[in-house]
């Protein structure tokens, strides 16, 4: 038992004392589903803290944690860039492909999810709606009582998941060092197994509140006396630890079999549940759980899918916070995490420009087989083992760049109902991109890393082309893309011609191009203000985000003017060539006097992000001002002469 008061993640809802209050305080029960998903902090990844008071969280310093170093020799995952913007790479297809895509590079980004009033269930294996009520399933908790027909009250859970370092694995077993697993989660140093680090040992921590009903249904306690005493009695025989581990392990090899998304069966090496004596009462338990496994990172995604929280947004993550409040027939969830393996170098769809691509993916990259058939993988419909389907592959540096290749992962369709949003905040700094070229080999190794880093350029991340067209949903001033529900991904997806029930790619499929030019500097070489009908020289210079001229730019600029009578005798459109050195000269003639006008330059590829303007003053014409003034002076002189003569 433990009495340490180090705080875990703040629970998602502050609630009352179990049976004294049927609905936790702060819950507005029922209502329309609302989900807000936000992508941000592209290319950023943070190191795990070595200060045990941080309970395994990141330390706020950007960097690649130790587990990726172990993944290189064990799983062929390579670090391509070990500084911002961070890029890593690995093999793309793990099944016998008809046309092997080769490898892919990827960049991390941060995901935030706020989901309220979640009901129902999703995925191929879930049969019960999420909830604690009779015949509902909380998914993130075992039902140790073995009686799903019981009423489970309300539960509040805060999970944190990430991976483990050598220091973690060693010092939990060291009696002379107090690791947070020992001090906060009551893990005995003799009880923790000896583990060799391969880079994928997953550490899952949780703190949870269970009222009396929840303690009976999910922990199998009698529920007739002081819950603290009942819990301690059960743990004397390790009943809760054993049955919790057993249920998660059974699910991970059964209805939520992780094999098709992990290439290995669920393997929980350690799980312990302890009582927080300080905050527990006779009617409410506050528990802490510590679990180390190969596979709970994947199984959490299965739970998120089954519980209908993020059924179409899956993947491998680290630094994952997940706060849940689960009631009789609904759930609220808040989650933040670093998404791995999904943001890939690509070619912008309609433009010969490098991009970074994101589309919804399923966790699975292997198809269902006879040994692992508890979970019907959505990848089965696309797997090269079971089909001969191909899709376009535009990853630079692969030998198959520009070809159709086998599918390397299951696809997702991200539907948004009314009140749900997907918001993507693009970075405002320069990022790296990979030249569009066909590589000599698909073998990802040190030589390939050098090759990739020799074929790069830098630029601003801008809204590219994809499916569907989201131009109207993009705010270039804040570099924010917001897709608001209702959004039907199936209606917007590109259906396969050969099998209309399947799609070519996940939807929405978004390309964020990397443009070397961020804006156009527009200038008139002659000093203003300016007359109508006079030809002036206009100079347009392609500039990057640091205001440096991009001398090798090959984009096309289009000029326009707010003066409706203005013309560009030297041309209003130009495609840059190397001889321009990033500077184009043309001419303009204004036609409307006495106005403030704007000469606007916009890029033909990325007009929302890459543009520029110049404000000019057009002076009044001579005939409208000068002649009346001369006439007035002449009249004054005539009158003055007449007066003298009189």
C-alpha positions as CSV (number, residue, x, y, z in Angstrom):
1,X,0.0,0.0,0.0
2,X,1.1,3.5,-0.7
3,X,0.4,7.0,0.7
4,X,2.6,9.0,-1.7
5,X,0.9,12.3,-2.7
6,X,2.7,12.9,-6.0
7,X,0.0,13.9,-8.5
8,X,-0.9,11.9,-11.6
9,X,-2.8,13.5,-14.5
10,X,-5.7,15.5,-13.2
11,X,-8.9,13.4,-13.7
12,X,-11.0,14.6,-16.6
13,X,-14.0,15.4,-14.3
14,X,-14.0,16.1,-10.5
15,X,-16.8,14.1,-9.1
16,X,-18.6,13.2,-5.9
17,X,-18.5,10.4,-3.5
18,X,-19.7,7.4,-5.4
19,X,-23.1,6.1,-4.3
20,X,-24.0,9.3,-2.6
21,X,-24.2,10.9,-6.1
22,X,-25.5,9.0,-9.0
23,X,-24.0,11.3,-11.6
24,X,-20.5,12.8,-10.9
25,X,-20.5,16.5,-10.3
26,X,-19.7,18.4,-13.4
27,X,-21.2,15.9,-15.8
28,X,-24.0,17.1,-18.1
29,X,-25.4,13.7,-18.8
30,X,-26.4,12.8,-22.3
31,X,-26.4,15.2,-25.3
32,X,-24.9,15.2,-28.7
33,X,-21.6,13.6,-29.4
34,X,-18.8,16.2,-29.6
35,X,-15.3,15.4,-30.6
36,X,-12.5,17.9,-31.3
37,X,-9.3,16.5,-32.8
38,X,-6.3,18.8,-33.2
39,X,-2.9,18.2,-34.9
40,X,-0.1,20.5,-33.9
41,X,3.7,20.6,-33.1
42,X,4.7,19.0,-36.3
43,X,8.2,17.4,-36.4
44,X,8.6,17.8,-32.6
45,X,9.4,14.9,-30.3
46,X,10.5,15.1,-26.6
47,X,12.9,13.1,-24.4
48,X,11.7,11.1,-21.5
49,X,12.6,12.7,-18.2
50,X,15.2,11.1,-16.0
51,X,13.8,12.8,-12.9
52,X,11.6,10.3,-11.2
53,X,9.4,13.0,-9.8
54,X,8.1,13.5,-13.4
55,X,6.6,10.0,-13.3
56,X,8.0,9.0,-16.7
57,X,6.8,12.1,-18.6
58,X,8.8,14.1,-21.0
59,X,11.2,16.7,-19.7
60,X,10.3,19.5,-22.2
61,X,13.5,19.1,-24.1
62,X,13.2,18.1,-27.8
63,X,15.1,15.0,-28.6
64,X,14.7,11.3,-29.6
65,X,14.4,9.0,-26.6
66,X,16.6,5.9,-26.1
67,X,14.1,3.3,-27.3
68,X,14.5,4.4,-31.0
69,X,18.2,3.6,-30.8
70,X,17.3,0.0,-29.8
71,X,14.7,-0.2,-32.6
72,X,17.4,0.1,-35.3
73,X,19.2,-3.2,-34.7
74,X,16.1,-5.0,-33.6
75,X,13.5,-3.8,-36.1
76,X,15.3,-1.8,-38.8
77,X,14.0,1.6,-37.7
78,X,16.4,4.4,-38.5
79,X,16.9,7.9,-37.2
80,X,17.1,10.1,-40.3
81,X,17.4,13.4,-38.5
82,X,18.2,13.7,-34.8
83,X,17.4,17.4,-34.5
84,X,14.3,19.5,-35.3
85,X,12.6,18.8,-37.6
86,X,12.9,15.2,-36.5
87,X,12.5,12.4,-39.2
88,X,12.8,8.7,-38.8
89,X,12.3,5.7,-41.3
90,X,11.4,2.0,-41.5
91,X,10.3,-0.7,-43.9
92,X,6.9,0.0,-45.4
93,X,5.3,-3.4,-46.1
94,X,5.6,-6.4,-43.8
95,X,3.7,-8.9,-46.0
96,X,4.7,-10.5,-49.2
97,X,3.9,-7.6,-51.5
98,X,3.0,-7.8,-55.2
99,X,4.8,-4.5,-55.6
100,X,6.7,-3.6,-52.5
101,X,6.6,0.1,-51.7
102,X,10.0,-0.2,-50.0
103,X,10.4,2.0,-47.0
104,X,8.9,5.2,-45.7
105,X,10.2,8.1,-43.6
106,X,8.0,9.7,-41.1
107,X,7.8,12.8,-38.8
108,X,6.1,13.0,-35.4
109,X,3.4,15.4,-34.5
110,X,1.1,16.1,-31.5
111,X,-2.5,15.0,-31.3
112,X,-5.1,16.4,-28.9
113,X,-8.6,14.8,-28.6
114,X,-11.5,16.0,-26.6
115,X,-14.5,13.6,-26.9
116,X,-17.8,14.1,-25.0
117,X,-21.0,12.1,-24.9
118,X,-19.5,9.0,-26.5
119,X,-21.9,6.2,-27.0
120,X,-22.1,3.0,-29.0
121,X,-19.3,0.8,-30.2
122,X,-17.1,0.3,-33.3
123,X,-14.7,-2.0,-34.9
124,X,-14.9,-5.7,-36.0
125,X,-14.9,-7.3,-32.6
126,X,-16.9,-5.0,-30.3
127,X,-20.5,-6.1,-29.6
128,X,-21.4,-4.1,-26.5
129,X,-21.8,-0.3,-26.3
130,X,-19.4,1.6,-24.1
131,X,-20.6,2.1,-20.5
132,X,-20.6,0.7,-17.0
133,X,-24.3,-0.3,-17.0
134,X,-25.8,-3.7,-17.4
135,X,-24.5,-5.5,-20.5
136,X,-22.3,-2.5,-21.4
137,X,-18.5,-2.7,-21.6
138,X,-16.1,-0.1,-20.2
139,X,-13.4,-1.6,-22.4
140,X,-10.5,0.0,-20.5
141,X,-11.3,-2.0,-17.3
142,X,-11.7,-5.8,-16.7
143,X,-14.9,-7.2,-15.4
144,X,-13.4,-9.4,-12.7
145,X,-16.8,-10.2,-11.2
146,X,-17.6,-12.1,-14.4
147,X,-21.1,-10.6,-14.3
148,X,-21.5,-8.0,-17.1
149,X,-25.2,-7.6,-16.2
150,X,-24.4,-5.7,-13.0
151,X,-24.6,-1.9,-12.8
152,X,-21.1,-0.6,-12.6
153,X,-21.8,3.0,-11.4
154,X,-19.2,5.6,-12.5
155,X,-15.4,5.3,-13.0
156,X,-12.8,7.9,-13.6
157,X,-9.4,6.8,-15.1
158,X,-6.3,8.6,-16.0
159,X,-3.8,6.7,-18.1
160,X,-0.3,7.6,-19.1
161,X,1.6,5.4,-21.6
162,X,5.1,5.6,-23.1
163,X,8.2,3.4,-23.6
164,X,11.0,2.4,-21.3
165,X,14.7,3.1,-21.1
166,X,17.5,0.9,-19.8
167,X,17.6,3.1,-16.7
168,X,13.9,2.3,-16.0
169,X,14.3,-1.5,-16.5
170,X,17.3,-1.6,-14.3
171,X,16.5,0.7,-11.5
172,X,13.0,-0.7,-10.8
173,X,14.8,-3.8,-9.7
174,X,17.5,-2.0,-7.7
175,X,16.7,-1.9,-3.9
176,X,19.1,1.0,-3.5
177,X,17.3,3.3,-6.0
178,X,13.7,4.4,-5.7
179,X,12.1,4.4,-9.1
180,X,8.6,6.0,-9.4
181,X,7.3,2.5,-10.1
182,X,8.4,1.5,-6.6
183,X,7.5,4.7,-4.7
184,X,4.3,5.7,-6.4
185,X,2.9,2.4,-7.8
186,X,4.0,0.1,-5.0
187,X,6.1,-2.2,-7.3
188,X,8.4,-4.4,-5.3
189,X,11.9,-4.5,-6.6
190,X,12.0,-8.3,-6.3
191,X,8.6,-8.6,-8.1
192,X,9.6,-6.9,-11.3
193,X,11.1,-9.2,-13.9
194,X,14.5,-8.9,-15.6
195,X,13.9,-7.5,-19.1
196,X,16.2,-6.9,-22.0
197,X,15.5,-3.6,-23.9
198,X,14.5,-4.0,-27.5
199,X,12.9,-0.5,-27.7
200,X,9.3,-1.6,-27.4
201,X,8.7,-2.3,-23.7
202,X,5.6,-0.2,-23.1
203,X,4.9,1.4,-19.7
204,X,1.3,2.0,-18.9
205,X,0.4,3.8,-15.7
206,X,-3.1,4.7,-14.4
207,X,-4.9,6.3,-11.5
208,X,-8.6,5.6,-11.1
209,X,-11.6,6.3,-8.9
210,X,-14.2,3.5,-8.5
211,X,-17.4,3.9,-6.5
212,X,-19.0,1.0,-4.7
213,X,-20.9,-0.3,-7.7
214,X,-17.8,-0.1,-9.9
215,X,-15.7,-1.9,-7.3
216,X,-18.2,-4.8,-7.2
217,X,-18.5,-5.2,-11.0
218,X,-15.0,-4.5,-12.2
219,X,-12.9,-5.6,-9.2
220,X,-15.1,-8.5,-8.0
221,X,-15.3,-7.2,-4.5
222,X,-18.2,-8.1,-2.2
223,X,-19.2,-4.4,-1.8
224,X,-20.8,-5.0,1.6
225,X,-18.3,-3.4,3.8
226,X,-15.4,-0.9,3.8
227,X,-14.1,-1.0,0.2
228,X,-10.5,-0.5,1.4
229,X,-10.6,-3.6,3.6
230,X,-12.2,-5.6,0.8
231,X,-9.5,-4.5,-1.7
232,X,-6.6,-5.3,0.7
233,X,-8.1,-8.8,1.4
234,X,-8.4,-9.5,-2.3
235,X,-4.8,-8.4,-3.0
236,X,-3.5,-10.7,-0.2
237,X,-3.9,-13.5,-2.7
238,X,-3.0,-11.2,-5.7
239,X,-6.5,-11.8,-7.1
240,X,-7.0,-8.4,-8.7
241,X,-3.5,-8.3,-10.3
242,X,-4.0,-11.8,-11.6
243,X,-7.5,-11.5,-13.0
244,X,-6.8,-8.0,-14.5
245,X,-3.7,-9.3,-16.2
246,X,-5.6,-12.4,-17.3
247,X,-8.5,-10.5,-18.9
248,X,-6.3,-8.0,-20.8
249,X,-4.1,-10.8,-22.0
250,X,-7.0,-12.9,-23.1
251,X,-8.6,-10.0,-25.0
252,X,-5.2,-9.1,-26.5
253,X,-5.0,-12.6,-28.0
254,X,-8.7,-13.0,-28.6
255,X,-11.4,-10.5,-29.6
256,X,-8.9,-7.6,-29.6
257,X,-6.0,-9.7,-30.9
258,X,-3.2,-7.2,-31.5
259,X,-1.1,-9.5,-33.8
260,X,-2.3,-7.9,-37.0
261,X,-1.2,-4.5,-35.7
262,X,1.8,-5.6,-33.7
263,X,3.3,-8.8,-35.3
264,X,3.4,-10.4,-31.9
265,X,0.8,-11.6,-29.4
266,X,0.0,-9.6,-26.3
267,X,2.7,-10.1,-23.7
268,X,2.0,-8.5,-20.3
269,X,5.1,-9.1,-18.2
270,X,4.0,-7.2,-15.1
271,X,0.8,-5.7,-13.8
272,X,0.1,-4.4,-10.3
273,X,-2.8,-2.5,-8.8
274,X,-2.3,-0.7,-5.5
275,X,-4.5,1.3,-3.1
276,X,-4.1,5.0,-2.5
277,X,-4.8,5.0,1.2
278,X,-4.7,8.8,1.5
279,X,-7.5,9.4,-1.0
280,X,-9.6,6.3,-0.7
281,X,-12.7,6.1,1.5
282,X,-14.9,3.4,2.7
283,X,-17.2,4.0,-0.2
284,X,-14.8,5.0,-2.9
285,X,-11.5,3.5,-4.0
286,X,-8.6,5.4,-5.5
287,X,-6.3,2.9,-7.2
288,X,-3.0,3.0,-9.1
289,X,-2.0,0.6,-11.8
290,X,1.4,-0.1,-13.3
291,X,1.8,-2.4,-16.3
292,X,4.8,-3.3,-18.5
293,X,4.2,-5.2,-21.7
294,X,4.9,-5.9,-25.3
295,X,1.6,-4.8,-26.7
296,X,-0.6,-2.6,-24.5
297,X,0.3,0.3,-26.8
298,X,-1.6,-1.5,-29.5
299,X,-4.3,-2.8,-27.3
300,X,-5.2,0.7,-26.1
301,X,-5.9,1.5,-29.7
302,X,-8.2,-1.5,-29.9
303,X,-10.0,-0.2,-26.8
304,X,-10.3,3.3,-28.3
305,X,-11.8,1.8,-31.5
306,X,-14.2,-0.5,-29.7
307,X,-15.4,2.2,-27.4
308,X,-16.1,4.4,-30.4
309,X,-13.8,7.2,-29.1
310,X,-11.4,7.4,-32.1
311,X,-12.5,4.5,-34.3
312,X,-10.9,6.0,-37.5
313,X,-7.7,7.6,-36.0
314,X,-5.3,5.0,-34.9
315,X,-1.6,4.4,-34.7
316,X,1.5,4.1,-32.5
317,X,2.0,6.9,-30.1
318,X,4.2,7.9,-27.2
319,X,3.8,10.4,-24.3
320,X,0.1,9.4,-24.3
321,X,-2.3,10.9,-21.7
322,X,-5.8,9.5,-21.7
323,X,-8.4,10.7,-19.2
324,X,-11.7,8.9,-19.1
325,X,-15.0,9.3,-17.3
326,X,-17.3,6.3,-18.0
327,X,-20.9,6.2,-16.9
328,X,-23.8,3.8,-17.3
329,X,-24.1,4.2,-21.1
330,X,-21.7,6.9,-22.2
331,X,-18.1,8.1,-21.8
332,X,-16.1,11.3,-22.0
333,X,-12.4,11.2,-23.0
334,X,-9.5,13.6,-23.2
335,X,-6.3,12.5,-24.9
336,X,-3.0,14.0,-25.9
337,X,-0.1,12.1,-27.5
338,X,2.8,12.2,-30.0
339,X,1.7,10.4,-33.1
340,X,4.4,8.2,-34.8
341,X,4.7,6.6,-38.2
342,X,1.9,8.5,-40.0
343,X,3.2,11.8,-41.5
344,X,5.1,10.8,-44.6
345,X,7.1,12.5,-47.3
346,X,5.0,12.6,-50.5
347,X,4.4,14.4,-53.7
348,X,1.8,17.1,-53.8
349,X,-1.1,15.7,-55.8
350,X,-1.5,18.2,-58.6
351,X,1.9,20.0,-58.4
352,X,5.5,18.8,-58.8
353,X,6.4,19.8,-55.3
354,X,7.4,17.8,-52.3
355,X,4.9,17.5,-49.5
356,X,4.1,15.8,-46.2
357,X,1.0,13.6,-46.3
358,X,-1.4,12.5,-43.6
359,X,-4.4,10.3,-44.1
360,X,-6.3,8.2,-41.6
361,X,-4.8,4.8,-41.1
362,X,-5.8,1.7,-39.2
363,X,-3.3,0.2,-36.8
364,X,-3.1,-3.0,-38.7
365,X,-0.4,-3.8,-41.3
366,X,-0.8,-7.6,-41.3
367,X,-3.8,-9.7,-42.4
368,X,-5.8,-12.1,-40.3
369,X,-4.5,-15.7,-40.2
370,X,-5.5,-19.0,-38.8
371,X,-3.5,-18.6,-35.6
372,X,-4.8,-15.0,-35.1
373,X,-8.4,-14.8,-36.1
374,X,-10.1,-13.3,-33.1
375,X,-10.0,-9.9,-34.6
376,X,-11.0,-9.5,-38.2
377,X,-8.4,-7.0,-39.5
378,X,-9.7,-4.2,-41.8
379,X,-6.4,-4.7,-43.6
380,X,-7.7,-8.0,-45.0
381,X,-9.5,-6.1,-47.8
382,X,-6.3,-4.6,-49.0
383,X,-3.6,-7.0,-47.9
384,X,-1.2,-8.2,-50.7
385,X,-1.5,-11.7,-49.2
386,X,-5.2,-11.8,-49.9
387,X,-5.6,-9.4,-52.8
388,X,-3.7,-8.0,-55.8
389,X,-4.9,-4.4,-55.2
390,X,-2.4,-1.5,-55.7
391,X,-2.5,2.2,-54.9
392,X,-0.4,5.2,-56.0
393,X,2.9,5.6,-54.1
394,X,4.7,9.0,-54.2
395,X,7.3,8.5,-51.5
396,X,10.6,10.2,-52.7
397,X,13.8,8.2,-52.6
398,X,12.1,4.8,-53.1
399,X,12.7,2.8,-56.2
400,X,8.9,2.6,-56.7
401,X,8.3,6.4,-56.5
402,X,5.5,7.3,-59.0
403,X,4.3,3.7,-59.3
404,X,1.3,1.8,-58.0
405,X,2.3,-0.5,-55.1
406,X,0.7,-2.8,-52.6
407,X,-1.1,-1.4,-49.6
408,X,1.2,-1.2,-46.6
409,X,-1.5,-0.5,-43.9
410,X,-5.2,-0.6,-43.4
411,X,-7.2,2.5,-44.3
412,X,-9.3,4.8,-42.2
413,X,-12.4,7.0,-43.0
414,X,-12.6,9.8,-40.5
415,X,-16.3,10.8,-40.3
416,X,-17.2,13.9,-38.4
417,X,-20.8,14.4,-37.2
418,X,-22.4,17.8,-36.5
419,X,-20.4,19.4,-33.6
420,X,-17.2,17.5,-34.4
421,X,-14.0,19.1,-35.8
422,X,-10.6,18.2,-37.1
423,X,-8.2,21.1,-36.7
424,X,-4.6,21.1,-38.1
425,X,-2.2,23.8,-37.1
426,X,0.7,24.0,-39.5
427,X,4.2,25.1,-38.3
428,X,5.2,28.7,-38.9
429,X,8.9,27.8,-39.2
430,X,10.9,26.3,-42.0
431,X,10.7,22.5,-42.3
432,X,12.6,20.0,-44.3
433,X,11.4,18.3,-47.5
434,X,12.8,15.5,-49.7
435,X,13.5,16.0,-53.4
436,X,11.2,14.1,-55.7
437,X,13.4,11.4,-57.1
438,X,13.6,7.7,-57.7
439,X,16.0,6.0,-55.3
440,X,18.6,3.4,-56.3
441,X,17.5,1.0,-53.5
442,X,14.8,0.4,-51.0
443,X,17.1,-0.9,-48.3
444,X,16.9,1.4,-45.3
445,X,20.3,1.5,-43.7
446,X,23.0,4.1,-42.9
447,X,23.8,4.6,-46.5
448,X,20.2,5.3,-47.3
449,X,19.9,7.8,-44.5
450,X,22.9,9.6,-46.0
451,X,21.3,9.5,-49.4
452,X,18.0,10.9,-48.1
453,X,19.7,13.7,-46.2
454,X,21.6,14.6,-49.4
455,X,18.4,15.1,-51.3
456,X,16.6,17.8,-49.3
457,X,15.5,21.3,-49.3
458,X,13.8,23.7,-46.8
459,X,10.6,25.7,-47.0
460,X,7.3,26.6,-45.5
461,X,4.6,24.0,-44.9
462,X,1.6,25.2,-46.9
463,X,-1.8,23.8,-47.8
464,X,-1.3,21.5,-50.8
465,X,-3.8,19.5,-52.9
466,X,-5.6,16.4,-51.8
467,X,-8.9,14.8,-51.4
468,X,-11.3,16.4,-50.7
469,X,-10.6,20.0,-51.7
470,X,-10.3,21.8,-48.3
471,X,-9.3,25.2,-49.6
472,X,-12.4,26.9,-48.2
473,X,-11.7,25.4,-44.7
474,X,-8.1,26.9,-44.5
475,X,-7.1,30.2,-42.8
476,X,-3.7,31.2,-44.2
477,X,-3.3,34.0,-41.7
478,X,-3.1,31.5,-38.8
479,X,-2.1,28.5,-41.0
480,X,-5.0,26.5,-39.6
481,X,-7.1,24.0,-41.4
482,X,-10.5,23.2,-39.8
483,X,-12.7,20.5,-41.1
484,X,-16.1,20.8,-39.4
485,X,-18.8,18.1,-39.3
486,X,-21.0,16.9,-40.7
487,X,-18.3,15.4,-42.9
488,X,-18.9,12.0,-44.5
489,X,-15.6,10.5,-45.4
490,X,-17.1,7.7,-47.5
491,X,-19.0,10.2,-49.7
492,X,-15.7,12.2,-50.2
493,X,-13.4,9.2,-50.6
494,X,-12.0,8.0,-53.9
495,X,-13.7,4.7,-54.5
496,X,-11.8,2.0,-56.4
497,X,-13.1,1.4,-59.9
498,X,-12.5,-2.3,-59.7
499,X,-14.1,-2.8,-56.3
500,X,-16.4,0.2,-55.5
501,X,-16.9,-0.9,-51.9
502,X,-13.2,-0.1,-51.2
503,X,-11.3,3.1,-51.4
504,X,-7.9,4.0,-52.9
505,X,-6.7,5.9,-49.8
506,X,-7.8,7.1,-46.4
507,X,-10.1,10.1,-46.2
508,X,-9.4,12.9,-45.8
509,X,-6.1,12.5,-47.6
510,X,-4.2,15.7,-47.0
511,X,-1.0,16.9,-48.6
512,X,0.9,19.7,-47.0
513,X,3.4,21.0,-49.5
514,X,6.8,22.4,-48.6
515,X,7.3,25.6,-50.6
516,X,10.8,27.1,-50.8
517,X,9.1,30.5,-51.4
518,X,6.9,31.9,-48.7
519,X,6.0,35.2,-50.2
520,X,6.5,37.6,-53.2
521,X,8.1,41.0,-52.6
522,X,6.5,43.5,-54.9
523,X,8.1,46.8,-55.6
524,X,8.0,49.7,-58.2
525,X,11.4,51.0,-59.0
526,X,10.2,54.5,-59.6
527,X,9.3,56.6,-56.5
528,X,5.6,57.3,-56.0
529,X,3.0,58.7,-56.0
530,X,2.0,57.6,-59.5
531,X,0.2,59.1,-62.5
532,X,-2.3,57.4,-64.7
533,X,-1.2,56.4,-68.2
534,X,2.4,56.3,-67.3
535,X,4.4,53.0,-67.5
536,X,6.2,52.0,-64.4
537,X,8.6,49.2,-63.7
538,X,7.4,46.4,-61.3
539,X,9.9,44.0,-59.7
540,X,8.7,40.8,-58.1
541,X,11.1,38.8,-56.0
542,X,10.6,35.3,-54.6
543,X,11.4,35.2,-50.9
544,X,11.7,32.4,-48.4
545,X,10.5,32.5,-44.8
546,X,13.8,34.2,-43.8
547,X,13.3,37.0,-46.4
548,X,16.1,35.6,-48.5
549,X,15.7,35.6,-52.3
550,X,15.1,32.1,-53.7
551,X,17.3,32.1,-56.8
552,X,16.2,28.7,-58.2
553,X,12.5,29.1,-57.9
554,X,10.4,27.6,-60.7
555,X,6.9,28.6,-59.7
556,X,4.5,30.8,-61.5
557,X,3.4,34.2,-60.1
558,X,0.2,36.0,-61.2
559,X,-0.2,39.8,-60.8
560,X,-3.4,41.7,-60.3
561,X,-4.4,45.2,-59.3
562,X,-7.3,46.7,-57.3
563,X,-7.3,49.5,-59.8
564,X,-9.9,48.2,-62.3
565,X,-8.4,50.1,-65.2
566,X,-4.8,49.1,-64.5
567,X,-2.9,47.1,-67.1
568,X,0.4,45.2,-67.1
569,X,2.0,45.9,-70.5
570,X,5.0,43.7,-69.6
571,X,2.8,40.8,-68.6
572,X,0.8,39.9,-65.6
573,X,2.0,36.3,-65.2
574,X,5.5,34.7,-65.2
575,X,7.0,31.3,-64.6
576,X,10.4,31.7,-63.0
577,X,13.5,30.2,-64.7
578,X,17.0,29.8,-63.4
579,X,18.2,32.8,-65.3
580,X,15.8,35.0,-63.3
581,X,17.7,34.4,-60.0
582,X,14.3,34.7,-58.3
583,X,13.6,38.2,-59.7
584,X,11.0,39.1,-62.4
585,X,10.6,42.5,-63.9
586,X,7.4,43.7,-65.7
587,X,5.5,47.0,-66.1
588,X,2.2,48.5,-64.9
589,X,0.0,51.4,-66.0
590,X,-2.6,52.7,-63.7
591,X,-5.9,54.0,-65.0
592,X,-8.0,55.3,-62.1
593,X,-6.8,58.6,-60.5
594,X,-7.1,59.7,-56.9
595,X,-7.2,56.3,-55.3
596,X,-5.1,54.0,-53.1
597,X,-4.5,50.8,-55.0
598,X,-2.9,47.4,-54.4
599,X,-0.7,45.4,-56.7
600,X,-1.2,41.8,-55.6
601,X,1.1,38.9,-56.4
602,X,-0.1,35.3,-55.9
603,X,1.4,32.0,-56.6
604,X,-0.4,29.8,-59.1
605,X,0.3,26.7,-57.0
606,X,-0.3,28.0,-53.5
607,X,-2.1,31.3,-53.7
608,X,-3.4,31.2,-50.1
609,X,0.0,30.9,-48.5
610,X,2.5,32.3,-51.1
611,X,1.6,35.8,-52.1
612,X,2.5,39.5,-51.6
613,X,1.3,43.0,-52.3
614,X,2.3,46.6,-52.6
615,X,0.1,49.6,-51.8
616,X,0.4,52.6,-54.1
617,X,-1.0,56.1,-54.3
618,X,-2.4,57.3,-57.7
619,X,-2.5,61.1,-57.9
620,X,-5.3,63.1,-59.5
621,X,-5.1,63.9,-63.3
622,X,-4.0,67.3,-64.5
623,X,-7.3,68.1,-66.2
624,X,-9.3,67.6,-63.1
625,X,-7.2,69.7,-60.7
626,X,-4.7,71.9,-62.5
627,X,-7.0,73.5,-65.1
628,X,-9.6,74.7,-62.5
629,X,-6.8,76.1,-60.4
630,X,-5.3,78.0,-63.3
631,X,-8.8,79.3,-64.3
632,X,-9.4,80.5,-60.8
633,X,-6.2,82.4,-60.7
634,X,-6.9,84.0,-64.1
635,X,-10.4,85.1,-63.0
636,X,-8.9,86.6,-59.8
637,X,-6.4,88.6,-61.9
638,X,-9.1,89.8,-64.3
639,X,-11.3,91.0,-61.4
640,X,-8.4,92.6,-59.7
641,X,-7.5,94.5,-62.9
642,X,-11.0,95.7,-63.4
643,X,-11.2,97.0,-59.8
644,X,-8.0,99.0,-60.3
645,X,-9.4,100.6,-63.5
646,X,-12.6,101.6,-61.7
